[in-house]
């Protein structure tokens, strides 16, 4: 996201620290996980 902000392709209205705080609370999951198992 930092590269998009630097090039002007994205912008943040408000406090950028709040966005960073929000993103830090999101969980990360393995991309390949079983949705249905036998």
mmCIF file of the N, C-alpha and C atoms, coordinates in Angstrom:
data_MODEL
# 
_entry.id   MODEL 
# 
loop_
_atom_site.group_PDB 
_atom_site.id 
_atom_site.type_symbol 
_atom_site.label_atom_id 
_atom_site.label_alt_id 
_atom_site.label_comp_id 
_atom_site.label_asym_id 
_atom_site.label_entity_id 
_atom_site.label_seq_id 
_atom_site.pdbx_PDB_ins_code 
_atom_site.Cartn_x 
_atom_site.Cartn_y 
_atom_site.Cartn_z 
_atom_site.occupancy 
_atom_site.B_iso_or_equiv 
_atom_site.pdbx_formal_charge 
_atom_site.auth_seq_id 
_atom_site.auth_comp_id 
_atom_site.auth_asym_id 
_atom_site.auth_atom_id 
_atom_site.pdbx_PDB_model_num 
ATOM 1   N N  . UNK A 1 1  ? 0.819   -1.179  0.000  1.00 0.00 ? 1  UNK A N  1 
ATOM 2   C CA . UNK A 1 1  ? 0.000   0.000   0.000  1.00 0.00 ? 1  UNK A CA 1 
ATOM 3   C C  . UNK A 1 1  ? 0.868   1.250   0.000  1.00 0.00 ? 1  UNK A C  1 
ATOM 4   N N  . UNK A 1 2  ? 2.019   1.174   0.634  1.00 0.00 ? 2  UNK A N  1 
ATOM 5   C CA . UNK A 1 2  ? 2.894   2.346   0.704  1.00 0.00 ? 2  UNK A CA 1 
ATOM 6   C C  . UNK A 1 2  ? 3.300   2.815   -0.688 1.00 0.00 ? 2  UNK A C  1 
ATOM 7   N N  . UNK A 1 3  ? 3.532   1.870   -1.602 1.00 0.00 ? 3  UNK A N  1 
ATOM 8   C CA . UNK A 1 3  ? 3.909   2.264   -2.960 1.00 0.00 ? 3  UNK A CA 1 
ATOM 9   C C  . UNK A 1 3  ? 2.758   2.967   -3.673 1.00 0.00 ? 3  UNK A C  1 
ATOM 10  N N  . UNK A 1 4  ? 1.531   2.519   -3.427 1.00 0.00 ? 4  UNK A N  1 
ATOM 11  C CA . UNK A 1 4  ? 0.361   3.174   -4.034 1.00 0.00 ? 4  UNK A CA 1 
ATOM 12  C C  . UNK A 1 4  ? 0.183   4.585   -3.486 1.00 0.00 ? 4  UNK A C  1 
ATOM 13  N N  . UNK A 1 5  ? 0.422   4.764   -2.207 1.00 0.00 ? 5  UNK A N  1 
ATOM 14  C CA . UNK A 1 5  ? 0.334   6.097   -1.613 1.00 0.00 ? 5  UNK A CA 1 
ATOM 15  C C  . UNK A 1 5  ? 1.418   7.008   -2.172 1.00 0.00 ? 5  UNK A C  1 
ATOM 16  N N  . UNK A 1 6  ? 2.621   6.464   -2.340 1.00 0.00 ? 6  UNK A N  1 
ATOM 17  C CA . UNK A 1 6  ? 3.745   7.263   -2.829 1.00 0.00 ? 6  UNK A CA 1 
ATOM 18  C C  . UNK A 1 6  ? 3.536   7.714   -4.273 1.00 0.00 ? 6  UNK A C  1 
ATOM 19  N N  . UNK A 1 7  ? 2.897   6.870   -5.091 1.00 0.00 ? 7  UNK A N  1 
ATOM 20  C CA . UNK A 1 7  ? 2.689   7.218   -6.497 1.00 0.00 ? 7  UNK A CA 1 
ATOM 21  C C  . UNK A 1 7  ? 1.392   7.987   -6.727 1.00 0.00 ? 7  UNK A C  1 
ATOM 22  N N  . UNK A 1 8  ? 0.592   8.153   -5.677 1.00 0.00 ? 8  UNK A N  1 
ATOM 23  C CA . UNK A 1 8  ? -0.659  8.889   -5.823 1.00 0.00 ? 8  UNK A CA 1 
ATOM 24  C C  . UNK A 1 8  ? -1.822  8.048   -6.305 1.00 0.00 ? 8  UNK A C  1 
ATOM 25  N N  . UNK A 1 9  ? -1.637  6.730   -6.415 1.00 0.00 ? 9  UNK A N  1 
ATOM 26  C CA . UNK A 1 9  ? -2.722  5.858   -6.855 1.00 0.00 ? 9  UNK A CA 1 
ATOM 27  C C  . UNK A 1 9  ? -3.727  5.585   -5.741 1.00 0.00 ? 9  UNK A C  1 
ATOM 28  N N  . UNK A 1 10 ? -3.342  5.894   -4.514 1.00 0.00 ? 10 UNK A N  1 
ATOM 29  C CA . UNK A 1 10 ? -4.240  5.737   -3.368 1.00 0.00 ? 10 UNK A CA 1 
ATOM 30  C C  . UNK A 1 10 ? -4.023  6.910   -2.431 1.00 0.00 ? 10 UNK A C  1 
ATOM 31  N N  . UNK A 1 11 ? -5.015  7.173   -1.609 1.00 0.00 ? 11 UNK A N  1 
ATOM 32  C CA . UNK A 1 11 ? -4.864  8.233   -0.623 1.00 0.00 ? 11 UNK A CA 1 
ATOM 33  C C  . UNK A 1 11 ? -5.632  7.851   0.633  1.00 0.00 ? 11 UNK A C  1 
ATOM 34  N N  . UNK A 1 12 ? -5.257  8.458   1.726  1.00 0.00 ? 12 UNK A N  1 
ATOM 35  C CA . UNK A 1 12 ? -5.920  8.216   3.001  1.00 0.00 ? 12 UNK A CA 1 
ATOM 36  C C  . UNK A 1 12 ? -6.469  9.540   3.497  1.00 0.00 ? 12 UNK A C  1 
ATOM 37  N N  . UNK A 1 13 ? -7.760  9.582   3.722  1.00 0.00 ? 13 UNK A N  1 
ATOM 38  C CA . UNK A 1 13 ? -8.384  10.749  4.344  1.00 0.00 ? 13 UNK A CA 1 
ATOM 39  C C  . UNK A 1 13 ? -8.499  10.448  5.832  1.00 0.00 ? 13 UNK A C  1 
ATOM 40  N N  . UNK A 1 14 ? -7.930  11.279  6.653  1.00 0.00 ? 14 UNK A N  1 
ATOM 41  C CA . UNK A 1 14 ? -7.975  11.046  8.094  1.00 0.00 ? 14 UNK A CA 1 
ATOM 42  C C  . UNK A 1 14 ? -6.609  10.648  8.624  1.00 0.00 ? 14 UNK A C  1 
ATOM 43  N N  . UNK A 1 15 ? -6.606  9.968   9.743  1.00 0.00 ? 15 UNK A N  1 
ATOM 44  C CA . UNK A 1 15 ? -5.380  9.606   10.448 1.00 0.00 ? 15 UNK A CA 1 
ATOM 45  C C  . UNK A 1 15 ? -4.818  8.292   9.906  1.00 0.00 ? 15 UNK A C  1 
ATOM 46  N N  . UNK A 1 16 ? -3.675  8.315   9.208  1.00 0.00 ? 16 UNK A N  1 
ATOM 47  C CA . UNK A 1 16 ? -3.092  7.080   8.676  1.00 0.00 ? 16 UNK A CA 1 
ATOM 48  C C  . UNK A 1 16 ? -2.718  6.083   9.770  1.00 0.00 ? 16 UNK A C  1 
ATOM 49  N N  . UNK A 1 17 ? -2.429  6.557   10.967 1.00 0.00 ? 17 UNK A N  1 
ATOM 50  C CA . UNK A 1 17 ? -2.075  5.653   12.064 1.00 0.00 ? 17 UNK A CA 1 
ATOM 51  C C  . UNK A 1 17 ? -3.247  4.744   12.425 1.00 0.00 ? 17 UNK A C  1 
ATOM 52  N N  . UNK A 1 18 ? -4.462  5.223   12.257 1.00 0.00 ? 18 UNK A N  1 
ATOM 53  C CA . UNK A 1 18 ? -5.641  4.398   12.544 1.00 0.00 ? 18 UNK A CA 1 
ATOM 54  C C  . UNK A 1 18 ? -5.774  3.266   11.531 1.00 0.00 ? 18 UNK A C  1 
ATOM 55  N N  . UNK A 1 19 ? -5.425  3.522   10.284 1.00 0.00 ? 19 UNK A N  1 
ATOM 56  C CA . UNK A 1 19 ? -5.440  2.462   9.278  1.00 0.00 ? 19 UNK A CA 1 
ATOM 57  C C  . UNK A 1 19 ? -4.399  1.409   9.619  1.00 0.00 ? 19 UNK A C  1 
ATOM 58  N N  . UNK A 1 20 ? -3.215  1.836   9.990  1.00 0.00 ? 20 UNK A N  1 
ATOM 59  C CA . UNK A 1 20 ? -2.155  0.898   10.369 1.00 0.00 ? 20 UNK A CA 1 
ATOM 60  C C  . UNK A 1 20 ? -2.593  0.078   11.581 1.00 0.00 ? 20 UNK A C  1 
ATOM 61  N N  . UNK A 1 21 ? -3.228  0.729   12.548 1.00 0.00 ? 21 UNK A N  1 
ATOM 62  C CA . UNK A 1 21 ? -3.723  0.025   13.736 1.00 0.00 ? 21 UNK A CA 1 
ATOM 63  C C  . UNK A 1 21 ? -4.765  -1.021  13.349 1.00 0.00 ? 21 UNK A C  1 
ATOM 64  N N  . UNK A 1 22 ? -5.682  -0.658  12.464 1.00 0.00 ? 22 UNK A N  1 
ATOM 65  C CA . UNK A 1 22 ? -6.714  -1.590  12.014 1.00 0.00 ? 22 UNK A CA 1 
ATOM 66  C C  . UNK A 1 22 ? -6.097  -2.778  11.290 1.00 0.00 ? 22 UNK A C  1 
ATOM 67  N N  . UNK A 1 23 ? -5.183  -2.524  10.368 1.00 0.00 ? 23 UNK A N  1 
ATOM 68  C CA . UNK A 1 23 ? -4.566  -3.603  9.608  1.00 0.00 ? 23 UNK A CA 1 
ATOM 69  C C  . UNK A 1 23 ? -3.759  -4.535  10.501 1.00 0.00 ? 23 UNK A C  1 
ATOM 70  N N  . UNK A 1 24 ? -3.193  -4.013  11.572 1.00 0.00 ? 24 UNK A N  1 
ATOM 71  C CA . UNK A 1 24 ? -2.412  -4.858  12.474 1.00 0.00 ? 24 UNK A CA 1 
ATOM 72  C C  . UNK A 1 24 ? -3.301  -5.824  13.257 1.00 0.00 ? 24 UNK A C  1 
ATOM 73  N N  . UNK A 1 25 ? -4.597  -5.545  13.340 1.00 0.00 ? 25 UNK A N  1 
ATOM 74  C CA . UNK A 1 25 ? -5.515  -6.423  14.072 1.00 0.00 ? 25 UNK A CA 1 
ATOM 75  C C  . UNK A 1 25 ? -6.062  -7.555  13.210 1.00 0.00 ? 25 UNK A C  1 
ATOM 76  N N  . UNK A 1 26 ? -5.868  -7.503  11.905 1.00 0.00 ? 26 UNK A N  1 
ATOM 77  C CA . UNK A 1 26 ? -6.390  -8.543  11.028 1.00 0.00 ? 26 UNK A CA 1 
ATOM 78  C C  . UNK A 1 26 ? -5.537  -9.798  11.125 1.00 0.00 ? 26 UNK A C  1 
ATOM 79  N N  . UNK A 1 27 ? -6.185  -10.948 11.100 1.00 0.00 ? 27 UNK A N  1 
ATOM 80  C CA . UNK A 1 27 ? -5.475  -12.220 11.127 1.00 0.00 ? 27 UNK A CA 1 
ATOM 81  C C  . UNK A 1 27 ? -4.945  -12.545 9.743  1.00 0.00 ? 27 UNK A C  1 
ATOM 82  N N  . UNK A 1 28 ? -3.895  -13.340 9.702  1.00 0.00 ? 28 UNK A N  1 
ATOM 83  C CA . UNK A 1 28 ? -3.383  -13.844 8.433  1.00 0.00 ? 28 UNK A CA 1 
ATOM 84  C C  . UNK A 1 28 ? -3.611  -15.349 8.394  1.00 0.00 ? 28 UNK A C  1 
ATOM 85  N N  . UNK A 1 29 ? -4.032  -15.834 7.257  1.00 0.00 ? 29 UNK A N  1 
ATOM 86  C CA . UNK A 1 29 ? -4.331  -17.247 7.085  1.00 0.00 ? 29 UNK A CA 1 
ATOM 87  C C  . UNK A 1 29 ? -3.517  -17.802 5.929  1.00 0.00 ? 29 UNK A C  1 
ATOM 88  N N  . UNK A 1 30 ? -3.293  -19.122 5.977  1.00 0.00 ? 30 UNK A N  1 
ATOM 89  C CA . UNK A 1 30 ? -2.669  -19.772 4.835  1.00 0.00 ? 30 UNK A CA 1 
ATOM 90  C C  . UNK A 1 30 ? -3.608  -19.632 3.646  1.00 0.00 ? 30 UNK A C  1 
ATOM 91  N N  . UNK A 1 31 ? -3.034  -19.368 2.489  1.00 0.00 ? 31 UNK A N  1 
ATOM 92  C CA . UNK A 1 31 ? -3.859  -19.197 1.298  1.00 0.00 ? 31 UNK A CA 1 
ATOM 93  C C  . UNK A 1 31 ? -4.516  -20.516 0.908  1.00 0.00 ? 31 UNK A C  1 
ATOM 94  N N  . UNK A 1 32 ? -3.775  -21.599 0.970  1.00 0.00 ? 32 UNK A N  1 
ATOM 95  C CA . UNK A 1 32 ? -4.301  -22.905 0.568  1.00 0.00 ? 32 UNK A CA 1 
ATOM 96  C C  . UNK A 1 32 ? -4.736  -23.664 1.807  1.00 0.00 ? 32 UNK A C  1 
ATOM 97  N N  . UNK A 1 33 ? -5.997  -23.617 2.114  1.00 0.00 ? 33 UNK A N  1 
ATOM 98  C CA . UNK A 1 33 ? -6.537  -24.364 3.241  1.00 0.00 ? 33 UNK A CA 1 
ATOM 99  C C  . UNK A 1 33 ? -7.748  -25.152 2.759  1.00 0.00 ? 33 UNK A C  1 
ATOM 100 N N  . UNK A 1 34 ? -8.045  -26.235 3.455  1.00 0.00 ? 34 UNK A N  1 
ATOM 101 C CA . UNK A 1 34 ? -9.164  -27.094 3.071  1.00 0.00 ? 34 UNK A CA 1 
ATOM 102 C C  . UNK A 1 34 ? -10.476 -26.460 3.499  1.00 0.00 ? 34 UNK A C  1 
ATOM 103 N N  . UNK A 1 35 ? -11.362 -26.278 2.547  1.00 0.00 ? 35 UNK A N  1 
ATOM 104 C CA . UNK A 1 35 ? -12.687 -25.751 2.865  1.00 0.00 ? 35 UNK A CA 1 
ATOM 105 C C  . UNK A 1 35 ? -13.584 -26.899 3.332  1.00 0.00 ? 35 UNK A C  1 
ATOM 106 N N  . UNK A 1 36 ? -13.524 -28.008 2.611  1.00 0.00 ? 36 UNK A N  1 
ATOM 107 C CA . UNK A 1 36 ? -14.293 -29.195 2.971  1.00 0.00 ? 36 UNK A CA 1 
ATOM 108 C C  . UNK A 1 36 ? -13.325 -30.357 3.052  1.00 0.00 ? 36 UNK A C  1 
ATOM 109 N N  . UNK A 1 37 ? -13.387 -31.095 4.140  1.00 0.00 ? 37 UNK A N  1 
ATOM 110 C CA . UNK A 1 37 ? -12.521 -32.273 4.271  1.00 0.00 ? 37 UNK A CA 1 
ATOM 111 C C  . UNK A 1 37 ? -13.387 -33.516 4.343  1.00 0.00 ? 37 UNK A C  1 
ATOM 112 N N  . UNK A 1 38 ? -12.912 -34.600 3.751  1.00 0.00 ? 38 UNK A N  1 
ATOM 113 C CA . UNK A 1 38 ? -13.714 -35.842 3.760  1.00 0.00 ? 38 UNK A CA 1 
ATOM 114 C C  . UNK A 1 38 ? -13.801 -36.460 5.141  1.00 0.00 ? 38 UNK A C  1 
# 
